[in-house]
Every structure is written in structure tokens, then in C-alpha cells.
Amino acid sequence: MADNGDKDVFQSLGSMVQDAIDSREFAELRTMVERTAAAAGEGVRKAQEAVAASMTEARRKEEERVARERVAARYGSAVGLRVTGAVAAFLGAMLTLTFVLGLLGALALRVMDMGLVAVIAVFLFLSVGLLRGGVDRLSLARRFDAYRRVIGSREACTVAELSHQVGRKADAVRADARRLIVKGLLREGRLSSSGRTLVVTETAFAAVEEQERAAAEARRASRAQRVEAKVEPVGPASAAEAGDAPFSVDDAPEQVRPLLRRGAAYLAELDEANAAIDDDAVSAKVDRIQCVATNILAYASQHPEVADDLERFMNYYLPTTVKLLKAYDDLEEQPVQGVNISTSRKEIEGTLDTLAVAYERLLDTIFRDMTWDVSADISVLNDVLAQEGLIDRGGPAAKD
């Protein structure tokens, strides 16, 4: 539409046309018509721009509306969860208070009827359970809202990001996700096979699975390259030269098989955790630990008498290493690497170096008895050979 200036131009044109007709003077009429045409064109252009802007805004609002509806369709309503949670919490609190007062009253009045006390105790236990269940449902509804805010309009979100944003451990986030899926609040929700990603639409699940599979293959390939490179660990020579000695649980003596089974299970967990770690330097530290741990167990499979010396190895070294690697993987997966996370990662890396040295010293220790036996045998052999005149006491062979 034309603005007020355009209207003035058109009004002036009308007056001028009438004046030109009345006075028969048309010299200025052409200039006025040109001005009017230009003004009309400008008005049309502005009107077109206004219509286009209006259509763009309408289209944007429509797209936003459709997107909101699409996102809303992925989630169920938490109203029922909140209502049932509030009712259960209220009733549980009231009943708990009632039965507590009843139990205290019975004790105060010295009503020691064990049957009555037992009944009150049972109902008190049930009321406390009802209270806790209600509070848990309310808490789950609150966390559901928090998860929705973090996910936004996306079709998938990593568990690590949800954990970081909500301030809840990754395993607890996975447990929440499973509960929300069962309750229908995540209508198309699924956890990926690795448990690393929460997918909220069926269509995105296949793509997420493929991405995680490719990432896992890349990590395995990277680790295979490191193993193939055969980078020797830095440490005691006996540990470094031992190599990667495999062991068989079934072929080992009966008394050492339970230990070897536990050790093999821990080694499998170490291997799985190592495959999940992206940092090549940290993974190399784990390779070093795995190599020594395998050799310790391999030696135990051939020498069951050392099994009693491996208690700390089995009950502390191995499980601690597994826990540290899982914690490192969780930290590594955090989308925001703040100061605290970076510091924690550095501390774990340093602890892995310390553990590697401890593993190697333990391997050295269990080989020590064997070296002592060998030294004793060599000493006895030298004495016998010297007595028979085959060698001098100093050790070199006797000459004819």
C-alpha cells in the first residue's frame, strides 16, 4: 500500500490535471505524471515487500507450530506421574506419622503386645514405602522435564550430555530413560545398543546405531594399530621382555582356575574399557597394564604356588584399574571439558602410570623366587664341577 506521501502526490496530480484542462496549459502535466508513476511503482514495491515479509513471518510461525507439535508428539504427559506421586507422598506421610505416633503411644503406655507392635511396624514399613514411592515419582517427573529441556527439538542426545546438564550419573540417567520409556513418557524412546545415546524418535535410531558402530570400529582399528606397532612399555626389563603370554583356564591346575577365571573377566573388562577410550596416549598406558597383567596370570597358570601372593592383585589392582578406566571414559565423553574434568582426567592418567609400575613390580616379585632358585642351582653346579676338577673355583673351565 502507498504511504501518505504517495497519497499527496496522487491528490496533487488530480488538481493539476483539472487546472491543465481549465487553463489549456499542459506543459507541467507530463512531469507530474512521471512523478506519479514513479511514486506508484515505489508504492507497489513496498506493498510487495510488505506482503512477502508477512508471508515469510506466517510461514515461520507455521513451521514453528508444526515443529512444536512434532516435538510434543514424542513425549507423553507427566501430569499423571505428578498426581499419583503427590497423592502417594501425601498419604504415605500421613500414614507414616500416624503409625509412628501409634508405635510411640504403645511404647509409652507399655502396651507390649508383640502382635500389636508387629502389626504397627508392618504398616509403618508399608507407609514409608508409599511415601518414598510418591517422592520418587515426583522426582522422576521433575527430571523428565529437565531431560526434555536438554534434548529440545533434537531427535537424539548423548547420555553424557544429559548427565552433565542434569547433574546425574550416567547409569542413573540410563535407568531414568528406561523407566520413562516403560511409562510411555518417551513414546518412541530407545537407548542405543551401547547405552551412550538416548534416541527419542524411531526414525533416528538406525542412524545413531550406525554412527556408534562406525565410531567403535574406528576405536578398535586405532587400538589394533597401536598393538601392531608393538610399542614396548617403559619399566623393569623382566616385565618388558615377558611378552604377551596367553594362558588357558581349562589347562591350568584345579586350585588356580577360580583365580584365572576372575582374572580373565577383569582382562575382558579392561579390553572393553580400552576400546571405548579415544585418547591414544591413555590407551597405550592400558595396553602396558594389560600386557603385564596377562603375563602375571600366565605365570600363575604354570606355577599355582604363587596364587596366594596375588590377593592384592586380584582384589585391588585389577578392579581399581577397571573402575578408573570407566570413570575416564565417562569424563572423556562429557561435551564440555571444564577445568574440573580436565584435572580429573590428568589425575587418572597419572594413577594409571603408577598402577603400571605396581603391576610390573609385582611381576618382578613373582619371578624373583624363580631367579633365586636358578642362582642356587648354578652355585651348586659350579661347586660340583669344581670338586671334580672340571672348572676352577673362579668359574672358568680347567685346562688340560
N, C-alpha and C positions, 0 to 999 in steps of 0.2 A: 504494500500500500504506500501511496505518496505521503510525504510529511507535510507540515504546514507551509513550508517554503514552496513546495510544488503547487499547493492549492492557490497561493498568492499569484504564482506565475500564470496558472490557468485563468484566474479571475481577471488578471491584467490583460491577458490575451483576448478575453471576451469583450472587455471595454474597448480595447484598441481596434478590434475588428469593427465594432459598431461605429467608432469615431471615423475609421477609414471609409466606411460606407457613407457616412453622413457628409464627410468633407471631400470625398473622392480622392483622397491622398493615401496612396498605398505603398509609399516608399519604405516606411518603417515596419510595414506589416511582415515582410519576409524575414527580417532579423528576429522579430518577436516569435514567429512560427518556429524558426530554427532553435531558439532558446527553449521554447515549449517542448519541442520534440526531444531535445537533449534531456530536459528535466523529466519527461515522461519515461524515457529509456532508463534513466537512473532510478526512477521510482519502481519500474518493473524489476530491475536488477535487485534492488533492495528487498522488494517483495519476494522474489525468488529465493534470495539468500535466507530471508526470514522463514519461508516455508521449508527450505531444506534443513535449516537448523532445528525447526520444530519437529520435522520428521525424524531427524537423527536422534533428538532427545527422546522422542516417543519410542523409537526403535531400541535405544539404550535401556529405557525403563522396562520395555517388554522383555528384553534379553535378561535383565537382572531379575525380573519376576520369574521367568522360566527357570533361571539358574537357582533361585531360592527354592522354587518348588521341587526342582530336581534334587537339590541337596537335602531338603526336608524329607523327601520320599525315602532317603537312605536310612533314616532314623525313626525309631518308634518314639512314643511319648513316655516320658518318665513320670508323668503325673501319678499313675497307679503305683509306681515304686515309692514315690514320696508319701502318698496317702497311706498305703499299707505300712510303710516304715514308721510314719508318725503315730498311727494307731497302735502298732505293736510296741513302740517305745513307750508311749503313754501308759498303756495297760500294764506293760512289764514293770514300769517304775512304780505304779500304784500297787500292784500285787507284791512286788518286792518289799516295798515299805510296809505293807500290811503284814506279810509273813515275818518280816524281821521284828516288828513290834510284837506280833503274837509269840514268837520264839522267846524274846526278851521277857515278855509278861509271864510266860510259863516258867521260865527260869527264876524270875523274881518271886513268883508265888510258890516256888518249889514244887511245881507240878511235874514230877519226874517220871511221868508215864512215858516210857520209852517209845511206845507205839504212837502216842500223840506227837512227841518230839520228832520221830522219824517221818510222820506224815507232813508235819510243817516243814521239815528240812527238804523233803522231796518237792513240795510245791514251791518252796523258796528257790530251789535249784531251777525248776521249770520257769519261774517268773524272771529270774536273772537271764536265763537263755532267751526268753521272749524279748527282754529289754535289749540285750546285745544284738539280737537279730534285727530289731527295729532300727537301732542306731547304725548297724551295718548297711541296711537298705538305704537309709538316708545318705550315708557316706558314699555309697555306690552311685546314687543319683547325682550327687554333687560332682563326683569325679567324671561321670558321664558327660555332664555339661562342660567340664574342663577339657575333656578329650575332643568334644565337638568343636570347641573354640580353636584348639590347636590344629586340628585337621582342616577346618574351614571348608573350602569348596574342592579340595583335593580328593582324589579317589583312593589314595594310599598315603600312609605315613609310617616312618620307621618307629619301632618301639623305643629306640634310643632317644629320638626327639621327644616322644611323648613322656618318657621317663624324665628327661631333663626339664621339660616345660612344666610338668605337673609336680615334680619333686617326689617321685615314687620309684622304687627299684624296678628294673626291667622285668623280673619274674612276676612281681606284683601287678605290673601293667598287663602282662600276658594273661594272668589269672582274671583280672577285671574284664579283659576283652572277651574271654571265653564265657564268663557269666553274662555279659551284656548280649552276646550272640544267642545264648540259650534263652534269655528272657525276651528276645525279639527286638531289643533296642538298637542293635546293629543288624538291620534286616538282611543285608547281603554281606555282612561282615565275615571275614575269614582271616586267620593268621597264615602267613606264608609257611611253607614246609620247614624252613629254617627257624621260624619264630622271630625273625628280625623285623618283619613288616606287618602292619595291620592294614588290610585292604577292605574298603567299605563298599565296593561295587564288584559285581560278578565279572563284568567285562574287563576290569583292570587286573584281575587275579593272574591270568595267564601271562601277561606282560611282566608283572612283578616276579613271578616264578622264573621266567626266562632270564631276567636281569640278574637275579640272585644266583641262578645256576651258572651264568657266564662269569660272574664275579668269583664264585667259588672255584671254577675251573682255572681262572687266572691266578688265584692264590695258590692252588695246587701246582700249577705249572711253574710259578715263581719258586716255590719251595723245592720242586724237583730239580730245577736248575741249580739251586744252591747245594743240594745234596750231590748232584753230579759233579759240581766244581770241586767237591771234596776239600773244603776249606778246613784245615786242621785246627782244632781248638788250642788255645794258649793255656798251658797248665803243666802239671807234672808229666814227665816223659812216659811213665808207666801207663797213665790214662790215655795219653795221646796216641801211643803206639798200640793200644789194645785193639783198635779197630772196632768194627760193628759186629760183635759176635752174637748171633741169634741163639735162642735156646728153645727147647721143647719141653712143655709141661708134662706131657704124657711119658716121655722117655726119662724123666728125672726120677730120682728115688722118691718113694711114697711120702716120707716125712717132710720133704721140701716142696711138694706140689701145691699145698694151700698158699704158701708164700709166693710161689711163682705165678699162681693164678691172680692173686691180688696185684702183684707187680705188673702182669700183662694188662690188667684192667686199667691201672694207672697210666701205663705207657700209651694205651689206646686213647685215654682222655687227653694226655699230653699232645698226641698227634693231632687229635681233633681241634684242640685249642690252638695249636701252632698253625694249622691250616687256616684258621679264622683271622689270624693276625696279619695285618698289611705291612707293618714295618719290617723290612728285610733284616736290619741290624738286630732287632729283638728276636726275630725268628731264628737267626743264626745262633743266638745265645741258647735258645731252646733246643736247637739241633745238637749243640755241645752237651747239654744236660741229658738229652735222650740217648746220645751215644754212650756216655758213661754209665747211665742207669741200666741200659741194656747189657753192658759188659758186667756190671755187678750181678745182675740176675743170672747171666750166663755162667758166671763163675760159681754162683750158689747152686746152679743146677748140676754142676760137676763135682762140687765139694759141699755137700749138705751140712758138714760140720760148722760152716760159717753162718748158718741160718740164724743162730741165736745172736750174732753180732749185728744183724740187720734190723733190729727192732726200731731204732730211731729212724732209719732209712724208710721203713715201710709206714710207720705211724706219724712221721713228721715231715721228712724231706719231700717225699712224693706228693702227699695230699696238699701240703703248703704250696708246692710249685703249681699244681693244678689250679688251686684257688687264686693264686696270683695271676696266672695267665687268663683266667676267665674275667677277673676284675680288670686286667689290662685291656682285654677285648672290649668290654663294656665302655671303658673310658675312651678307647680309640674310636668307637662308633658315635660318640657324642658329637652333634653337629656344631656346637660352639666349644672350641678348645680354649677355655679360660685359664687363668693363672693356676687355680687350684687343680684343675685337671692335668695341665702340663706338669706341674710339680709332682703330682701323684704318679704320673707315668714315669717320670725320671727316677723316682724312688723305687718303683717296681723294677725298672731296668737295672738299677744298681743292686737290688736284692737278688736278681737273677744271676748276676756275676758272682755274688757271694755264695749263692747256692751251688753254682757250677764248681767253685773251688772246693766246697764242702763235699760234693759228690766225688770229685777227683781224689781228695784226701782219703775218703772212705775206701775207694777202690785201691789206693795205695796201701791202706792199712790191711785190707783182707789179703793182699798179695805179699804182705810183709812176712807172715808166717811161712809161706812157701819159700821165700828168699832165704829166710833163716835156715830152713831145712836143707836147702840146696847148699848153703855155705857150710853147714855142718858136714854134709856128705862129702863135699870137696875136701874139707880139712881132714876127715878120716881117711879118704882115699890117698891124700898126699902122705899121711903118716905110714900107711901100709906100703905104699910104693917106696918110701924112703927106707923102711925097715928091710925091704927086700933088695935094697941097693939099686933100684931101678931109676931113682932120681935122687938128687941131693936134697938135703933138708931145706935149702933155699928155694927149691922148686924146679930148677932146670934138670933135664934128663942127664943121667950119669953117662960119662964117656967110656968107651971100651979102652 
